[in-house]
Amino acid sequence: MSTNLSTLETSSLFAQSLTNGQAALQQKAKAFAEEVLMPHELTCEENNGLDEQTLRQINDQVLEWDLNAINHSKKDGGQGLTIFEQMLVNEQLGKVTNALWDTVFQPAYPMRFGTQQQKEEYLIPTNFGKRRDAYAITEENAGSDPSQCGTRADKVDGGYRINGEKWFVTVGDAADYILVHAHVDGDPESPTVFFVDKDLPGVKVKRTPMYTHNFVYEHPEFIFENVYVDEGKMLGEIGSGYNMTKDWFVEARLGIAARCVGAAIRATETANAFVADREQFGQSIRDFQGIEFMLADMAVDITAAKSMLYRTCWELSQSWERKLNHARAAAVKLHCSEMAGRVCDKAVQLLGGRGYMRENPVERLWRDTRVDRIWEGTSEVQRVVIAKQIKKRGLGIYVD
Ligand SMILES: Cc1cc2nc3c(=O)[nH]c(=O)nc-3n(C[C@H](O)[C@H](O)[C@H](O)COP(=O)(O)OP(=O)(O)OC[C@H]3O[C@@H](n4cnc5c(N)ncnc54)[C@H](O)[C@@H]3O)c2cc1C
């Protein structure tokens, strides 16, 4: 008989201590993942995306289920969820393959620092699923070190001319505007973000590479050639490009960590059910100690990561201390993404040849979660952040 980890989840003391509202939110996200998103997984895998009509239908359902913009305030048309509540939703969405979680749009955090006019033109319609944003920082020579950004915004009469190239622009195909990180007048001390509508003259897709995963959206490379934007398109002030993204890193890294935990849980549930039914050498393979030990390691890995994730998100929802949060989120992202890699790899192993078939969710979760050790700061960059924080603030911020 297979053991259902979902049941274990709800029977844990911690799960029972969720408020009724939090438990209902968790259940809603689980139902949305299973009923609305999972049915599209195989089509998305086979076609490396979904057709426009299906995407529109999902968009409508995101709104109907009140899962739009969970990370933005109610005033701006979002759901106004705390970091802890966002995590409950993201954990469930992480169980879905092909990054279909990204259809449950969580518009870029820094847009909350926009002017009222920018909110009305960009943030609010995006929170209602009428527009879609993409965020472009990375370039050919500016990856882990974004200070090497070569995209520049030169001051001209009434506005700026943007020139440069951006790589890996997630959702760049579906977005109708891009938040472009550029150095004003080429000065690295002036990193600044601009709203750039995709239909402006001079905005071009250079190419759309294929990646390891079959993501619901693309990650095109863009060229910006003499693109004119007026002064009202600057988000924040000149030089505020990094400061605005600091709190976002916390939110985004915890979001990745939560999805990694969800992915690891689904992979383990699938593997656990498979080994219970599969017989070789005249017996159920789950009775081989080599198999049981893998499952034991997976369960322990998930427990440890989930405990860390829940604790950190709970603490952050109680009080917001920017610098400490940055340090904590780096550790949680590092641990949960590495954990998902280990667990999904074991799940593939437990399923044998079937685990290597793309039609099987464990194979897709294994491929899909690989990027979580790369984007929003690689695992090495998280270690750099953590090591710096230990030097600066002492080991206590991690071990007390
Ligand atoms: C699928 C996908 C989607 C993405 N979406 C977006 C997006 O929407 N917007 C966006 O702006 N970017 C996006 N990115 C870019 C992503 O954030 C970068 O790939 C990532 O930050 C790493 O940069 P890089 O690829 O240039 O690697 P590099 O910085 O060149 O790193 C190469 C290797 O060197 C290591 N390294 C670098 N510096 C150090 C150091 N100080 N110490 C130790 N090791 C180090 C890295 O960890 C890595 O192993 C996306 C990437 C992918 C793959």
The ligand as a Tripos MOL2 file, in Angstrom:
@<TRIPOS>MOLECULE
LIG
   53    58     1     0     0
SMALL
NO_CHARGES

@<TRIPOS>ATOM
      1 C1         15.8500   29.4740  -17.9230 C.3       1 LIG1
      2 C2         16.4410   30.7670  -17.4380 C.ar      1 LIG1
      3 C3         15.6230   31.8440  -17.2560 C.ar      1 LIG1
      4 C4         16.1590   33.0700  -16.8320 C.ar      1 LIG1
      5 N1         15.3320   34.1710  -16.7130 N.ar      1 LIG1
      6 C5         15.8900   35.3850  -16.4980 C.ar      1 LIG1
      7 C6         15.0970   36.5660  -16.5520 C.ar      1 LIG1
      8 O1         13.8660   36.5110  -16.7240 O.2       1 LIG1
      9 N2         15.7090   37.7830  -16.4090 N.ar      1 LIG1
     10 C7         17.0450   37.8760  -16.1940 C.ar      1 LIG1
     11 O2         17.5410   38.9940  -16.0750 O.2       1 LIG1
     12 N3         17.8300   36.7820  -16.1190 N.ar      1 LIG1
     13 C8         17.2930   35.5410  -16.2820 C.ar      1 LIG1
     14 N4         18.0800   34.4110  -16.2410 N.ar      1 LIG1
     15 C9         19.5130   34.5570  -16.0480 C.3       1 LIG1
     16 C10        20.0350   33.9780  -14.7430 C.3       1 LIG1
     17 O3         19.6690   34.7930  -13.6630 O.3       1 LIG1
     18 C11        21.5660   33.8270  -14.9130 C.3       1 LIG1
     19 O4         21.7660   32.7530  -15.8120 O.3       1 LIG1
     20 C12        22.2750   33.5680  -13.6040 C.3       1 LIG1
     21 O5         22.2230   34.7050  -12.7650 O.3       1 LIG1
     22 C13        23.7470   33.1940  -13.8210 C.3       1 LIG1
     23 O6         24.3940   34.0450  -14.7150 O.3       1 LIG1
     24 P1         25.1850   33.4360  -15.9640 P.3       1 LIG1
     25 O7         24.3180   32.4800  -16.6570 O.co2     1 LIG1
     26 O8         25.7630   34.5430  -16.7530 O.co2     1 LIG1
     27 O9         26.3630   32.5810  -15.3170 O.3       1 LIG1
     28 P2         27.7950   33.1430  -14.8420 P.3       1 LIG1
     29 O10        27.6110   34.3190  -13.9730 O.co2     1 LIG1
     30 O11        28.6890   33.2630  -16.0230 O.co2     1 LIG1
     31 O12        28.2960   31.9090  -13.9560 O.3       1 LIG1
     32 C14        28.9580   30.7680  -14.4920 C.3       1 LIG1
     33 C15        29.4210   29.9250  -13.3190 C.3       1 LIG1
     34 O13        30.3400   30.6850  -12.5050 O.3       1 LIG1
     35 C16        29.8830   30.6750  -11.1790 C.3       1 LIG1
     36 N5         30.2420   31.9150  -10.4980 N.ar      1 LIG1
     37 C17        30.0290   33.1890  -10.9160 C.ar      1 LIG1
     38 N6         30.4530   34.0600  -10.0000 N.ar      1 LIG1
     39 C18        30.9560   33.3250   -8.9780 C.ar      1 LIG1
     40 C19        31.5700   33.6400   -7.7230 C.ar      1 LIG1
     41 N7         31.6960   34.9010   -7.2960 N.pl3     1 LIG1
     42 N8         31.9910   32.6280   -6.9370 N.ar      1 LIG1
     43 C20        31.8300   31.3370   -7.3260 C.ar      1 LIG1
     44 N9         31.2660   30.9780   -8.5000 N.ar      1 LIG1
     45 C21        30.8340   31.9660   -9.3020 C.ar      1 LIG1
     46 C22        28.3790   30.5020  -11.2660 C.3       1 LIG1
     47 O14        27.8310   30.0320  -10.0580 O.3       1 LIG1
     48 C23        28.2710   29.5030  -12.4010 C.3       1 LIG1
     49 O15        28.4900   28.2180  -11.9000 O.3       1 LIG1
     50 C24        17.5490   33.1720  -16.5920 C.ar      1 LIG1
     51 C25        18.3630   32.0390  -16.7630 C.ar      1 LIG1
     52 C26        17.8300   30.8580  -17.1780 C.ar      1 LIG1
     53 C27        18.7290   29.6660  -17.3870 C.3       1 LIG1
@<TRIPOS>BOND
     1     1     2 1
     2     2     3 ar
     3     2    52 ar
     4     3     4 ar
     5     4     5 ar
     6     4    50 ar
     7     5     6 ar
     8     6     7 ar
     9     6    13 1
    10     7     8 2
    11     7     9 ar
    12     9    10 ar
    13    10    11 2
    14    10    12 ar
    15    12    13 ar
    16    13    14 ar
    17    14    15 1
    18    14    50 ar
    19    15    16 1
    20    16    17 1
    21    16    18 1
    22    18    19 1
    23    18    20 1
    24    20    21 1
    25    20    22 1
    26    22    23 1
    27    23    24 1
    28    24    25 2
    29    24    26 1
    30    24    27 1
    31    27    28 1
    32    28    29 2
    33    28    30 1
    34    28    31 1
    35    31    32 1
    36    32    33 1
    37    33    34 1
    38    33    48 1
    39    34    35 1
    40    35    36 1
    41    35    46 1
    42    36    37 ar
    43    36    45 ar
    44    37    38 ar
    45    38    39 ar
    46    39    40 ar
    47    39    45 ar
    48    40    41 1
    49    40    42 ar
    50    42    43 ar
    51    43    44 ar
    52    44    45 ar
    53    46    47 1
    54    46    48 1
    55    48    49 1
    56    50    51 ar
    57    51    52 ar
    58    52    53 1
@<TRIPOS>SUBSTRUCTURE
     1 LIG1         1 GROUP 0 **** ****
